[in-house]
Amino acid sequence: MNVWKHIPLLKFLIPFIIGILVATSSFVSISWVIAQFGFSLIVLIAVHYILKKRLNFLLIKLGSILALWLIFLSGITLTYFYLDKNHQNHFSNDLSSEWLKVSIINEPKIKEKVVSCKVSVLGVFGENEELQGKAQVYFHRDTLSFKIKYGDQLIIKNRLQEIEGPKNQHQFNFRKFYNNQNIYHQGFFKHGQWIHLN
């Protein structure tokens, strides 16, 4: 039984998923990918016009392979532009600013020593420049941090650092866990290192 005939979408889904995995697991030169996409698309259009005039088995095979290659490149391209860290205005591209304006984007969780939540970086405090990107942050437990709630805007000291990978192979991989949520940085804040705008 030929699986491709019964599930034709599968032959396009597989290279698309592989493209997503390639884009998330390794460094990809997006300019190379776009150049390959453009060149392959032009060749595919040329093959299509030739096939309209006369059928050729080799050209049909070439057209099929080019179509799957384009789907693979589409997976890489869409994933690359989806990831916040690849945008020029991601806050990690300029860590020289002292204070950042952020918004709480989930319900804070009160833990044993900290209040944990995710934030979306809005920009540099006191400047009009808009930034983007998310981070996992932890506030020292006190009466002020207990009042933080979803939707609040804060000014935080720019202490955000990249989330480190596990120290040993049996440890839970927090870096991978947060990267899958488009989060690549974290920060720990004590009293005086953040201000509640409300």
C-alpha positions in Angstrom: 0.0 0.0 0.0 1.4 3.4 -1.0 1.0 5.8 1.9 1.7 8.9 -0.3 -1.4 8.2 -2.4 -3.7 7.8 0.5 -2.3 10.8 2.5 -0.9 13.2 -0.1 -0.6 16.0 2.5 2.0 13.9 4.4 4.6 14.3 1.7 4.4 18.1 2.1 4.1 18.0 5.9 7.3 16.0 6.5 9.8 18.4 4.8 7.9 21.4 6.4 8.4 19.9 9.9 12.1 19.1 9.1 12.5 22.7 8.1 11.1 23.9 11.4 13.4 21.6 13.3 16.5 22.7 11.4 15.6 26.4 12.1 15.2 25.8 15.8 18.1 23.5 16.4 20.9 25.2 14.5 22.2 28.4 13.1 20.7 29.2 9.7 21.8 31.9 7.3 18.5 33.4 6.4 19.9 35.2 3.4 21.2 31.9 2.0 17.7 30.3 2.6 15.9 33.2 0.9 18.3 33.1 -2.1 17.8 29.3 -2.4 14.0 29.8 -2.2 14.0 32.4 -5.0 16.3 30.4 -7.3 14.3 27.2 -6.7 11.0 29.0 -7.3 12.2 30.4 -10.7 13.4 26.9 -11.8 10.1 25.3 -10.7 8.1 27.9 -12.7 10.4 27.2 -15.8 9.8 23.5 -15.4 6.1 24.1 -15.2 6.0 26.0 -18.5 8.1 23.4 -20.2 5.8 20.6 -19.0 2.8 22.6 -20.4 4.3 22.2 -23.9 5.5 18.6 -23.6 5.5 16.0 -20.9 8.8 14.7 -19.7 9.2 12.1 -16.9 12.5 13.5 -15.6 11.1 17.1 -15.5 8.1 15.8 -13.5 10.4 14.2 -11.0 12.5 17.4 -10.9 9.4 19.5 -10.3 8.3 17.3 -7.5 11.7 17.4 -5.8 11.8 21.2 -6.2 8.3 21.5 -4.7 9.3 19.5 -1.6 12.6 21.6 -1.3 10.5 24.8 -1.4 8.3 23.4 1.4 11.4 22.6 3.4 12.8 26.1 2.9 9.3 27.6 3.8 9.5 25.8 7.2 12.9 27.3 7.9 11.9 30.8 6.8 8.6 31.0 8.7 10.2 29.6 11.9 13.2 32.1 11.6 10.8 35.1 11.4 8.6 33.7 14.2 11.4 33.6 16.7 11.7 37.0 18.5 15.4 36.8 19.0 16.0 37.1 15.2 14.3 40.5 15.0 16.5 43.6 15.1 14.5 45.3 17.9 14.8 42.3 20.2 16.0 43.6 23.6 19.1 41.3 23.6 20.6 43.3 20.8 21.1 46.3 23.1 21.8 45.3 26.7 23.5 48.6 27.6 20.2 50.3 28.8 20.0 50.5 32.6 16.2 50.1 32.9 13.5 48.3 30.9 9.8 48.7 30.8 8.0 45.4 30.8 4.5 44.0 31.0 3.4 40.8 33.0 2.0 38.3 30.5 0.9 35.5 32.8 -0.4 35.0 36.3 2.5 35.2 38.7 3.3 32.1 40.7 4.3 32.4 44.4 7.1 29.9 45.2 9.2 29.2 48.3 11.6 32.1 47.9 10.5 34.0 44.8 7.5 35.2 42.8 7.8 33.8 39.2 6.3 35.2 36.1 6.9 35.9 32.4 7.2 39.4 31.0 7.1 41.0 27.6 9.7 43.7 27.1 8.0 46.9 25.8 11.0 49.2 25.6 13.8 51.1 27.3 12.5 53.2 30.2 12.5 56.9 29.4 13.0 56.4 25.6 10.5 56.1 22.8 12.2 53.1 21.2 10.0 50.0 21.2 11.5 46.6 21.9 10.2 43.1 21.7 11.0 39.8 23.3 9.9 37.8 26.4 11.8 36.8 29.5 11.2 34.6 32.6 11.7 36.7 35.7 11.8 36.0 39.4 11.2 38.6 42.2 12.3 38.2 45.8 9.3 37.4 48.0 8.1 40.5 49.9 4.9 42.5 50.3 5.5 44.4 47.0 6.1 41.3 44.9 2.9 39.7 46.2 0.9 42.5 44.6 2.2 41.8 41.1 -0.6 40.5 38.8 -1.2 39.7 35.2 -1.2 42.9 32.9 0.8 45.0 35.3 3.6 47.2 33.9 7.0 47.3 35.7 10.3 49.0 35.3 13.1 46.5 35.9 16.8 46.8 36.2 18.4 45.4 33.0 19.8 42.2 34.6 18.4 39.8 32.0 20.8 37.1 31.0 20.6 34.1 28.6 19.1 31.0 30.1 21.9 28.5 30.5 21.7 24.8 29.4 21.8 21.9 31.9 25.1 21.3 33.7 24.8 17.5 33.4 22.9 15.2 31.0 20.3 14.0 33.5 19.3 17.5 34.6 16.0 19.0 33.2 16.8 21.3 30.2 15.2 24.6 31.2 16.9 26.3 28.3 15.1 24.1 25.8 11.8 24.3 27.7 11.8 28.1 27.6 13.2 28.3 24.0 10.1 26.4 22.9 8.0 29.2 24.3 10.1 31.8 22.5 11.9 32.8 25.7 15.7 33.0 25.8 16.5 35.2 28.9 15.8 35.3 32.6 16.4 37.6 35.5 16.4 37.6 39.3 15.3 40.8 41.0 15.6 42.0 44.6 13.8 44.9 46.3 15.0 48.1 44.7 15.8 46.5 41.4 12.3 46.9 40.0 9.4 49.5 40.3 5.7 48.9 40.0 4.3 51.5 37.5 0.8 51.2 38.8 
